[in-house]
Amino acid sequence: MIKSFAQLYNFNGDFDKISLENNIKIRKITEFEKQQLKEMFDKELTISISQQIDYFKYGIFYEREIDNNDEVQVIKKVVLYLRLYKNGDVNHNGILSILPADKKRGLFSHSMCGSIGKNYYLSKDSINNLKRLFKKLYQSKVDINQPVFNRFFNLAKNAWPEESILDYIIIIESLFGENTQEITYKLSMRVSYILSQVFNDSRLKVFDNIHNSYSKIRSKLVHAGKIKLNHNELMKYRAILEDYCRKLLLLYVLNENMFNDKKFNRNVDKAINLNQKICFQY
């Protein structure tokens, strides 16, 4: 049996273990496993991160009979699905695999180093909902290495709210894939209509938030203008757009064929004009 595990950064909860699809578990890390991680990082890095390893309690564990060298993709998929399930920055720094004959394979992940932002907390009460959604997500054939997902991953370590906001807007633009003179209005209409239907968000609030993100932040950044919002206001928009992107990416994973249909934007616009329901799997 081959076991791979990665410590979850910025993650906490009130449970001991969650069993998911494909022999994947999220559980508390033992002191022995923490020591194994320390040894791996001390070997790979020039700086010590022992204090970080001692601080975080949970990890992702993946067991299988055959070594397919797939632990990076599996762990990445679990982290992505955790972030799509609820708001909060959760990530990992590396993966340790225990192979037959007690051999070890350490994989340090530079691209996912550290976490910045809202702490990710998972309670016992939400475990059943997570398992139900995770099963649906894991059945999806979507390629999680697409640029839109990589951008979403890297946002977890972006300390500047202005840059985060710009990246979140780019994610939304890429999902709807259209560049027109009326992009601000059309994106605001489409996103607000979809989120209000599927997640019961306020359509007017979503429209205003997307529109204001363009006019007050994106346009100023792109055209070297001065942003007139203070840090707290920028952080507010960052949190709002994170929530919108999370929900849209969740729908994308579950409805990839619908989003990739060349007529998708036209179908959404038609549904808006006729006030018709769009049937997303969720």
N, C-alpha and C positions, 0 to 999 in steps of 0.2 A: 504493500500500500504506500502510495506517495502522498505526502501532506505538504501543502503550501499554505502559508499564512502571511497576512499583512496587518500591521497595526493601524487602526483607524484614528486619524488625527482630528481634533476638534469635535469628537463624538462622545456622547455619554447616554446613559439610560438607567432604568431600574429593573432590568431583567438579567437572567444568567445566560440564556442561550436561545437563539432562533434557528430553526432548521428550515432551509429553503430548497429550491430545486437543485438537481445535479450534484448532490452531496456537498452543498455549500452551507456553511453555518456562520452566524455572527454570534460570538460569545466572548466572555471575559478571558483575557490572556493570563496564563499562569506566570509565576515568577521565573520559572525555568525557561519558558518561551521568551520572556523579556530579555533574559540573559543571552539567549541565542541571537536575538535581534541586535543587542549591543555589540556582540562579537562580530556580527556581519558588518555593521556600520563602522565600527572602529577599524575594520580591515579596508573598507572602501573609502572612508572620508578622512580628511585631514583635521576636522574639528569634531569634538565630542558632542553627541546629542543624547547622552545617557539620561539627563534630566527630563527631556521630552518623553523618552520611552517609559520612564517611571511614572510620569503624570497620566498618560492615557491608558484606559483600562480595557478597551474592547478591540477585537480584530476580526478579520474575515478569514475563514478556514475552508480550504478546498481539498477534498480527498478523492483519489481515483486509483484504479488498478494499473493503468498504462500511462507512461510518461509521454504526453503529447506536446510538451513545452507550451501549454496553452494557459498557464497561470496568469500571465500578464493581462490577457484579454478577459479572462474570467473575473479577476479582481477588479479590473477597470469597469466591466459591465455592472458589477454589484455596486460599486461606488456611484456610477451614473444613475442607477435605478434608485438608490437611496436619495440622491439629490432631486430626482424627478418626483419622488413620493412626497417630499415636504421641503420647505425652505430651510436653509442652513448650509454652511460651508463645511463639508466633510471630505477628507482626502486621505492619502497614505503616502509614505516616503519610500517604501521598498517592500520586496517580497522575499521570503526565505522558504525554500523548498527542501524538505527532508527526503532524500532518495534512498533506495535499497543500499544495504551495507553501511548505513549511517553516513552516506555521502551527503553533502549540502551544496545547494546552488542559491546564491544570493543575487538578487536583481535590484539594484538601486534605481529609483525612478526620479531622475532630475526634473522631468517635465511636470511632476505632480508634487513637488517639494513644498510641504507646509500648507497651512490654511489661514486665511484671514477672513474675518466676518462673523456673522451670527453663529453661535454654538449650536451644534446639531444634537437634539435630545430626542430619544426614542423611548416611549413609555410602554409598559406592559399592555395597556388598554389599546394601543394602536397596532399591536403585532399581527393580529388576524387580518386587518385591512392591508398591511404591508405584504403579508404572505399571499393574499388574494391577488393584489396588483402585480407583485413580483412574478407570479406564475404566468400571468398574461404577457408581461414584458419579456420574460425569458423565452417565450415561444416566438417572439418577433424575430424576423430575419434581417432586421435593419443593421446596417454597417455602422458600428459606433465609432469608427475611425474617421468618419466624415469630418470635414473642417468645422461644421457647425457644432458638433459635439466637443471637439478639441478646444474650440474657443470657449465653450461653456465650462469645461474642466479648468482651463487656465484662469478663468475669472475668479476662482477660489483663492488665488494668491495675489490678486491685483489690489493694491492698497489705495489707489487713487480713484475716487468715485466718478470723476469726469470720464476717465478711460473706461471704467466698467460700464457706465451708461452708454457710451459710444459703442462698445462691444455688444451690449444687449440689443441695441437698435440694429446693429449689423446682423445679429442672429435672426431677429424678426424679419428683416428684409430678405434674408437668404431663404427663409421658409416660404415666403410668398413670391420670391423670385421675379419681381417685376420692377422695371425702372421707368417711371413715367414722370411727367411734370407735376402730376397730382398725387405723388407717392405719399405725402404726409396725410392727406385727407383719406385716401383709399386704404392705407394701412390702418389708420385709426378706426375706420369703419369696419374693416374685416376683423381685426383683432377684437374689438369691442363686441361685435355681433357673436363671434365664436365663443368667447369667454363667458358672455352673459348666458348663452344657451347651454353650454356644457357644465360650467362651474357656478352658475348663478351670480357671477360678478355684476356689479352695476354697469350697465352699458354706457351710461353717460360719463361715469367716473373713468372708465377705461379709455374711452375716446379722448377725454380731456387730458389724461395723463400721457398718452402716446403723443398727442398733438403738442402738448407743452414740452415734452422731452425733445421733440424736433426743434420747435421754435426757440426755446429758451436755452437749450444745451447743445444739441447736435449741430445746428446751423452755426452757432457761435464758434464751436471748436473747429469745424471744417473750414470756415471762412475767416478764421483768426479774429473773431470778435471777442468782446468781453462778456463773460458770464456774470450775470447780476444776482446769482443765487449764492447764499452762504453755505458753509460746509454741511450744516444740519439739513438744509433743504436738498442739497445734492445727495446726501445719504438716504433721504426719504425716497427720492426718485430711483436711486440705485436699488433699494429694497423692493419697490413697486415693480420695476422692470424685471428684476430677478424672478419675482413671482409669476409675471406674465410669461417670461421665457420658459420657465420650468413647466408651466401648464401646456404651452404650445409644443414644446419638445416631447412631452409625455404623449400628447395626441399624435405627434409625428411618428413616434416609435410604434404606436398601436394602429396607425392608419397611414403607413408610408405610401402605399399605392395611391391613396386618395390625394395626398399632398403632391406626389410626383406626376399626377395626371396633368397634361398640358392645359386642360380646361378647368383646373381647380379654381383659379382666381375668378374666372367667368362664372363658374357654378356658385361660388360664394356670393358674388355680386348679385346674381339672379335671385338667390335665396333672400338676400337683404331686401331687394326691391319688392319681392312678393311676400316678404315676412314669413318665409318657410323655414322649417326646422332642417338643420343639416345633421345627417345621421352618422355621427362618429362612434367608433367602438371605444368604450371607456368602462 
